Amino acid sequence: MEQKGFTLWFTGLSGAGKTTLARLVEIELSARGHKVEVLDGDVIRTNLSKGLGFSKEDRDTNIRRIGYVCRLLSRNGVVAISAAISPYREVRDEVRRSVEQDGAEFIEVFVKCPIMVLAERDVKGLYKKALAGEIKSFTGVSDPYEEPLSPHVLIESDREPVELSVAKIIGELERRQLVPTLVAGRTEAADSFREEETTVHFTLFPALA
């Protein structure tokens, strides 16, 4: 199968598990021979979008920058994985159109998790401070988060194990024939992914994404 570039766009509240899932999917796709780049929201904020604040305008600019990089990577045969909150539906749709304009596919993955579960996971206590009014412009509490209306993949990270979530995402990519389907068992590289996946499940899953 010819390897195609595409954009896998994770969206969801902070702490929902976007980065964890993005890294696990990266491992699996790399094991299958794909060139993959992960654009993590926090990393982008300290590099490409350094200096931007958290107004709606700055948030939109940040997402447009991530989207532009995804577009460049996708049209050059690279799998671009974005793991950023990307709270506004209009800008997500704008990024999707720009990626598809170049003939690449855009797959939206909504990582859903209730606020109260996120607050329990949050070792830094940011959600509790935001809910108490101590932090302003906090997405999902004092700033809006617009859920996708029709995500290609819905992940409920408070209800399903991370292994199932990864399998759902890979399954969607296989269905679209963007990655090869493993028919007769898994490759050695993919088996090692399973071992690493289990480790990450227990050590990183509660972390903020």
C-alpha positions in Angstrom: 0.0 0.0 0.0 1.3 3.4 -0.9 1.8 5.5 2.2 -0.3 8.6 2.3 0.1 11.6 4.5 -2.9 12.6 6.5 -3.8 14.6 9.6 -5.1 13.0 12.8 -6.5 15.7 14.9 -7.1 15.1 18.6 -9.4 17.5 20.4 -10.6 17.6 24.0 -10.2 19.2 27.3 -6.9 19.4 29.2 -6.2 16.1 30.9 -8.5 14.1 28.7 -5.7 11.9 27.4 -5.0 13.5 24.0 -1.2 13.4 24.3 -1.1 9.9 25.7 -3.2 8.5 22.8 -1.3 10.5 20.2 2.0 9.0 21.4 0.6 5.5 21.4 -0.8 5.9 17.9 2.6 7.3 16.8 4.3 4.2 18.1 1.9 1.9 16.2 2.1 3.8 12.9 5.9 4.1 13.1 6.0 0.3 13.6 4.0 -0.1 10.4 6.5 2.0 8.5 4.9 5.4 8.5 6.7 8.7 8.9 4.9 10.4 11.8 5.2 13.8 13.6 3.3 14.6 16.8 2.4 18.3 17.4 1.7 18.5 21.1 -0.2 21.6 22.3 2.1 22.4 25.2 5.2 22.0 23.1 3.8 24.2 20.4 2.9 26.9 23.0 6.6 27.1 24.1 8.1 27.2 20.6 6.0 28.0 17.5 3.4 30.0 19.4 5.6 31.4 22.1 4.2 34.8 23.3 0.6 34.1 22.5 -1.9 34.4 25.3 -5.3 32.8 25.9 -7.7 35.3 24.3 -9.9 33.8 21.6 -7.9 35.5 19.0 -4.6 34.1 20.3 -6.1 30.6 20.7 -7.3 30.7 17.1 -3.9 31.9 15.9 -2.3 29.0 17.8 -4.6 26.4 16.2 -4.1 27.9 12.7 -0.4 27.6 13.1 -0.6 24.0 14.2 -3.1 23.4 11.3 -0.7 24.9 8.8 2.2 22.6 9.9 -0.2 19.6 9.7 -1.2 20.7 6.2 2.5 20.9 5.1 3.4 17.5 6.6 0.3 15.7 5.3 0.7 16.8 1.7 4.3 15.6 1.8 3.5 12.1 2.8 3.9 12.5 6.6 1.3 11.5 9.2 0.7 14.7 11.2 -0.9 14.1 14.7 -2.1 17.2 16.5 -2.8 16.9 20.2 -4.1 20.3 21.3 -7.3 21.4 23.0 -8.5 23.4 19.9 -11.6 24.6 21.7 -13.4 26.4 18.8 -15.4 24.4 16.2 -15.1 27.0 13.5 -11.3 27.0 13.5 -11.1 23.2 13.6 -13.3 23.1 10.5 -11.1 25.8 8.9 -8.1 23.6 9.5 -9.9 20.5 8.1 -10.8 22.3 4.9 -7.2 23.5 4.4 -5.8 20.0 4.9 -8.4 18.5 2.5 -7.8 21.2 0.0 -4.4 19.6 -0.7 -6.0 16.2 -1.1 -5.0 14.8 2.3 -7.5 13.3 4.8 -8.4 14.9 8.1 -9.6 12.6 10.9 -11.0 14.2 14.0 -10.7 12.3 17.2 -12.8 13.7 20.1 -11.3 12.6 23.5 -14.3 13.2 25.8 -14.1 13.2 29.6 -16.3 14.9 32.3 -15.0 17.9 34.1 -15.2 16.3 37.5 -13.2 13.3 36.4 -10.6 15.6 35.0 -10.5 17.5 38.2 -9.8 14.3 40.1 -7.0 13.4 37.7 -5.4 16.8 37.8 -2.4 16.5 40.1 -1.7 20.2 39.7 -5.1 21.2 41.0 -5.8 23.6 38.1 -9.4 22.4 37.6 -10.3 22.9 41.2 -8.7 26.4 41.1 -10.6 27.2 37.9 -13.9 25.9 39.4 -13.3 28.1 42.5 -12.8 31.1 40.2 -9.1 31.4 41.0 -8.0 30.9 37.4 -9.6 32.9 34.6 -10.0 31.9 30.9 -9.7 28.2 31.7 -11.1 26.1 28.9 -14.2 24.0 29.8 -14.8 26.0 33.0 -14.6 29.8 32.5 -13.8 29.6 28.7 -15.9 27.7 26.2 -15.1 24.3 24.7 -17.2 23.5 21.6 -17.5 19.8 21.3 -17.3 18.3 17.7 -20.7 17.6 16.3 -19.7 14.6 14.3 -16.2 13.4 15.2 -14.8 10.5 13.1 -13.7 8.8 16.3 -15.2 9.3 19.8 -13.0 8.3 22.7 -14.6 8.3 26.2 -11.4 8.2 28.3 -13.2 7.9 31.6 -15.0 4.7 30.4 -12.7 2.8 28.2 -9.2 1.4 28.6 -6.5 3.2 26.6 -5.8 -0.1 24.6 -9.4 0.0 23.3 -9.1 3.7 22.5 -6.0 3.1 20.4 -7.6 0.2 18.7 -10.6 2.3 17.7 -8.4 5.0 16.2 -6.2 2.5 14.3 -9.4 0.7 13.1 -10.7 4.0 11.6 -7.4 4.5 9.8 -7.5 0.9 8.5 -11.1 1.4 7.3 -10.0 4.4 5.3 -7.1 2.4 3.9 -4.6 5.0 5.3 -2.7 2.3 7.1 -2.2 -1.4 6.2 -4.5 -3.9 7.9 -2.6 -6.5 9.9 -4.4 -9.7 8.8 -2.3 -12.6 10.1 -1.3 -11.5 13.5 0.8 -8.5 14.5 4.4 -7.8 13.5 7.2 -8.0 16.0 7.3 -4.2 16.1 3.6 -4.0 16.8 3.9 -6.6 19.5 6.6 -4.5 21.2 4.1 -1.6 20.9 1.7 -3.6 23.0 4.2 -4.0 25.7 5.1 -0.3 25.7 1.4 0.6 25.5 0.6 -1.2 28.7 3.5 0.6 30.5 2.3 4.0 29.3 -1.3 3.1 30.3 -0.2 2.9 33.9 2.4 5.7 34.1 1.2 8.5 31.8 -2.5 8.2 31.4 -3.5 10.5 34.3 -1.2 13.2 33.1 -2.4 16.4 31.5 -2.6 16.4 27.7 
